């Protein structure tokens, strides 16, 4: 079989870059904006978008482009085939039933975290997060947990342009203090956050580590801050860590 040419590989990468830009928006995006954010010449972006539209990975509207239905199909294929998701689901259900809190599963992706599964607790949260939503790693308990256990270079890359962490509640953490917090997260194997990404919400998260010690994701518990206080956090963290360890222990070893 003939190896793909450098030109073909470059075109594939550029098309993926466009898809990555599209998925960050929740409204149609103009061609010029897509080209600029993907660092492409506008003619190149147009040609690649035509291919994506023809194959269902992008949809064209009068006001711009969005991700297409084929992207949703790929996401569904991941959800039903992912070993991590299949292993985690029954454990998350048991954890939420035991603790009465909403459990969530996040995986790292290109310097962000993606919500791939969620099980509601006894009192569903007042806000909803759709499966597939992406968040920065430096906000929220799950993000900090993943970030703390990433290889050093990946952690530096994720924080290269971050000087101060701005929280939803108006507070802020300088990068130096944040790095010290990540060291604490590594030592205690869990992170917590209050009002960092959403007001009135507290979360705790533990890392999911495979047999090689590689972080595959984070398992989190979330609740209203007036319910998930310090005393309750102290009670649920051991259950959370056991659940995360159980998922990691069952994760298949890479070939």
Secondary structure, DSSP 8 states (H G I E B T S, - for coil): -----HHHHHHHHHHHHHHHHHTT-SS-B-HHHHHHHTT--HHHHHHHHHHHHHTTSEEEETTEEEE-HHHHHHHHHHHHH-HHHHHHHHHHHHHHHHH-SEEEEEEEETTEEEEEEEE--SS--SS---TT-EEETTSSHHHHHHHHHS-HHHHHHHHTT-SEEE-TTS-EEEHHHHHHHHHHHHHHT-EEEESSSSTTEEEEEEEEE-TTS-EEEEEEEEEETTTS-HHHHHHHHHHHHHHHHHHHHHS----
